[in-house]
Structure formats: C-alpha cells, structure tokens
Amino acid sequence: MSSETLYKSFVNAEKKNRAALLTYTVGGDPNKSISLEIFREIAKSGVDIIECGLGHGANIGDGGAIQDSTYRALSGGIRTDDVFDIIKDFKDESEIDVIIMTYQNKIMSYGEEKFLEKCRESQVSGIICVDWPWPLNLKFSDKCKKNSITFIQLLCPTTNEERLNKILNDAHDVVYYISMLSTTGQKLKVSSNEIIERFQLIKKLSPEKKCIIGFGITADTINDFKKTDACVVGSALCREISNSINKELNPAINVGSMVRQLKDNLNS
Amino acid sequence: MIQLQKGVPLIDQHDENGYWGGKFGGNQIAESLNHPIEELENEFEKLRQDDTFIKERDYYFKNFIGAPTPFIKLENLTKYLGGAQIYCKLVSKATGGAHKAYNAVVHSLICRRLGKTYIGGDTGAGYAGKMLSMAAAKFNLKCKIFMGAKDIERQSINVFSMRSYGADIVPVNSGSQTLVDAVSECMRWWTSENEDSHMCVGSTVGPTIFVKICAWSTAQISREMKKQVIDEFGEVPKDMKLINCVGGGSSAAGFWNEWIDYDNVELIGVEAGGPEGSKKHAAPLTNDSPLGVLHGATQYVIQDNDGEIEETESISAGLDYPGVSPLHCFLKEAGRARYTSATDEEAIEAFQLVSKNEGFVSPSLEPSHAFAEAIKIAPTLSKDTIIVVDSCGDSAKDSKIIAERLGYKI
C-alpha cells in the first residue's frame, strides 16, 4: 500500500536519527527522458522521498525558479499523462516513494476518479494540492484514502491553533508545514528556530503525524532542521536545472550532486 | 436548475464555503492566504454595516468620483437604427474614465481601516490600475500595480497615468503577458506580503471576498441609475434590457445589481468574441467553456483538456481574460442573464457608429462590445422597449489602437 510505504520512509529516517530529505522537481522538466534521469540521479544521491511537480501555468504559489521549470515543461508539450509515465517508469525500478504536488485545476480537468486511478497505476504515494485548502479538500482527501494515497494537508505560520487542530484532526498521517509566508524559493525570512518552534507545536498537537517542512530551505540552512521529521528542497534544484541547461551541462548529474550535498549537510 | 433568491443581495447568495449556486466561486487558495482572507471577510462584513463607513464611501463616490454619472437618451442612434429606444448610463464620466474607481476607492478605504500601508492590484486595460493608483495617492498608500508586459505596451496611456500617481508598476513577463498572468503575480505578491499589505483584485474575480467587495462597490452604478430611470419614465419600464460588456464582469455586476429581482428587466452580457474567425475568443460563457479553478475561484474557464489556461485574444485588453466572475456563471446557470459575444470588428464598428451619432458618448473598446449587441437587436424591437447600455469606459485610452485599426496616424 503506497500510503504505508510513505509513512515508513519517515520512520526509517527517524530510526537512523535523522530527518528525511525530500526533493522537488517539476515532472517533465526539461523533457520526459531527462526528467526521469533526474529522478534516477536524485534516488542514487540519497533522497528519501521524491516530490514531483505536476506543473500548472496559472500557478499562484510558485516563485520564479519553479515557474521557469513549469514553463519549460509545459511549453515542451508535457501533459498530465506524461508526468504519470515518468513516475511509473521510475517506480518500476525504484522503491523510493513519489508524491505529486499540483494545483486543483489539473485534478479537476483530468477527473478526480481518473486521476486517482492513474496515481495508483503509477504507484504515487501522496498528493499535495497547493490551492485546495482544508476543509474544501475533505471529500477529495477521503477519496485519496480509499485509494491508499496520502493526501497531505498544508499548514502555515498564520494557521491559528484552532484551525491547526481541526486540520490535524482530519489529516492523514503526513502533513506539510509551509515555513514562511511566501511563494516557493524566496529567501528564508523567518529564523530556523521560529520554524522549529511551530514544528514542535504541530508535533505536540499530533505526535504521530509526520511533518514535512518546506519553503526557503537551502544547503546553507538545511542542517538547522536535522532534528525535525523531514524537509524539502525544491527551488534550488529547479534553479540548478535551469543553470545546467544554460551552460549545456547535464542537469541530472548536477542535480544529483546537489542532492548529495544537501544530504551531507542535513546529517552533519 | 439553480434558483436565485429574491430579496437577498446577489453577493450574499453564496453558501458557507463561498460558492454561488453550490459550485461557482469559493476560496481555492494556498493555506498562507487563509488568514488574510478571513481577516478581510470579517472587516468587510463589519464595515458594510457601519454607517460612518457608508457615509465615507458615499462622500468619496459623490465628491471624488462624481456620482451620479449621467443617464441619457441616445436620440440620434435610436433614430438611426429604428426600433427600441436606446439609453446610455455614461459611467465613463466617473473620475478616471471608468467604473473601476468605485472598487479602488472602497479597497483603499478598507486598506486604511485594516491599518495596512501598502496596496497592490492587477490590471488589464489599465483602468483598474489607474484608479487604484489614483485612490492610493489620495489616501496616502504605497501602491504596486501588476500588469502584463503586452498590456503595458498596448495601454501606454493608462500606464503613464499610473506612473504620474506614483505607483510602482511591475511588468509581468510570464505566460501570455496579459491580465491572467498579472492576477497570478499579484496573488503571489500578496501571499508573501499580506502582513502589512492589502490586495485589490481589479474585477469580480478571485476568492469570494474579492468578488463581493468589487460587486458591492460597482453596485453604485445601478443604485443611482434606478432613481434616474424612475425620474425619466415615472416607473420601471415594462420592457427594459440592460446591456453590458463582460470580461471579469465587474461593471455588469454593478450595472445589474439593483435589477436582479425585476423579471421584466432583461440582462444581457456581451463577451469578447476576438477577431473574426479566431478561436482565441475571451467568451467562456457564450461558448460553454468547462468549469475550472482560476485565481482561487471555480468558474467557467477557457482551458485545454489538461487544465491549462488557454490564451485569449481580444482587441480590448479589459475583456481579455480567460475566466469570468462566479457571479456571472451563477446568473447564467440560473437563467437570469443571457450572454453573447461581439467580435473585434463589430466592436470597432459600434465605436464608430456611436461616436459619430452621439458625440458626447465615445465608448472605449470594452463597452463598444455592448453597443454592438444593442445595434444588432434594437432594429428588431418595438419603440416600447428600452435598451440601456452601460458605457463603462472612455475611448481616450484606446485611441492609439482604434486609430491604427482605422488607418489613421496619431
């Protein structure tokens, strides 16, 4: 069951006394085959869970680096089915869990049921939907559960404690904490300590749930989060893909080495 | 079939999750925007019950925007076309030249009440941005306007105004470089800066609270017109048709607001049909586009079968938007309003015909779409039918585009 393997990935990291490392790249950036290669390299470089963006042109939560990646994938003709193909090909050869991060219109236009069926076929373990907040997402989150897919609720610094409690109550066993008020990839504008305090509050309210921390984390700051459950790096990797393409270098190799560095920094 | 409720303001006919008719609108936003949106909802509900705030609003509407704008009979056009009597609500006489001033003033007043010092907004034709920067200057707010690079180019006259009012104009180079991308970028900005900044969505689109505030503001148009209609005819005419262009839908929502419960008043919305023969129209209601989520709300959206928003094309920057207000989706679904479209060419012809016949009325390209429909149907109707067109913008900002199209050099 995909939702179980996902939770286990966090538990496995915890057993080794470290936070799980998640990476985010946009599925199909810059094209289908290199995107798959990037996943393979990331997998070899010690990632625990892969977050795969199913890009949407009218995204409202992404900063410049991820917008560039999304634009490259979409203008290269990448469709939802292509992203599922990439994930399926990767999963056929790897045990590493893959979660999809996307926007509601991508799911709605594909059809909720069909989308989930396709997630199962491609062995997707979880879904994050940026613009589908609690409680509007509850029906869909139930459908995910029935399909053994973890729907990952989002929390942020201005989610008050009452709302936090309600969301955690309805959440599956993994949640995502948006570390600061911003789009993706901006410079961290709160201190790591403040983020960890909020993380600890979430853990106090719901000790069993695993909490991913994302937004603004880079190789320089990742070590601050080694005692949390998990953290995700996205924009830095997307920027590396852009840089590699501009310099006509192999993006997969370069992203891979960046992930190794992140992993080292997280554990040092 | 979805039913409208009589006696309940249209903006309040949504359910607890913000959906009109159970499916249009809502708050499909990132969690980071939940708090500022709740804060805004609470403030707006408080302010609309607050007499001091209403007095303040009316003071600025009257003395700064110039309410009421004229309601006039277009005698020459009526005579020329034969058939229905054509009237015009000359909203373009509002200070700044369009209806966007109402929403801009209300948002600026709310921004001050929230204790925020920065206001940001999107703009397509440049009117929303121009009025917001005008109001921001008056109310001592710092102002940021997000505008598609393509629109900056084609609406340079309004861009000049915004700069004069001291606004910081942020060119948006992503995607189609038009309104749709400007709104996305503005929402991204607000996601980061909402602690001390307020966002003004320029039309009746976006999360439910923005739809409500905008329609509540533009409702001034029909509130004052209702008095003018009764002064003119002694009663509400038995057969009246209100024609308005629809892009995002803010001027139509305001023009129709007081008339929703009058069954004898037909509401006709005219979308942008784009260049003749083009499939890149901006008419999601007319062409039965599928339901989708755009900018935080569920609405009919021009999109491909992968959920990607498709580029639209219209000579009128103000109508060049792939989605449409949830309010209009609701009115269409309830059968209360009828929606159609006019092409670029029809709009240009309408502009020429109206300007030539009436002189004092020179509609911008947006209301020229509404006039095109009036011109189409007036000759087929009897003189007992009253057509009122909302001339919601002045052509000055479009002079470059129209002149080029007609082969003049200015």
Interface residues (C-beta under 8 A of the other chain):
Chain A: H56 G57 A58 N59 I60 G61 D62 G63 Q67 Y71 L74 R79 T80 Y103 Q104 N105 K106 I107 M108 S109 Y110 V130 D131 W132 P133 W134 P135 L136 L154 L155 C156 P157 T158 T159 N160 R163 I178 L181 S182 T183 Q186
Chain B: N17 G26 N27 Q28 I29 A30 E31 S32 N34 H35 P36 S174 G175 V180 S184 M187 R188 T191 S192 E193 N194 E195 P290 L291 G292 V293 L294 H295 G296 V301 Q303 N305 D306 G307 E308 I309
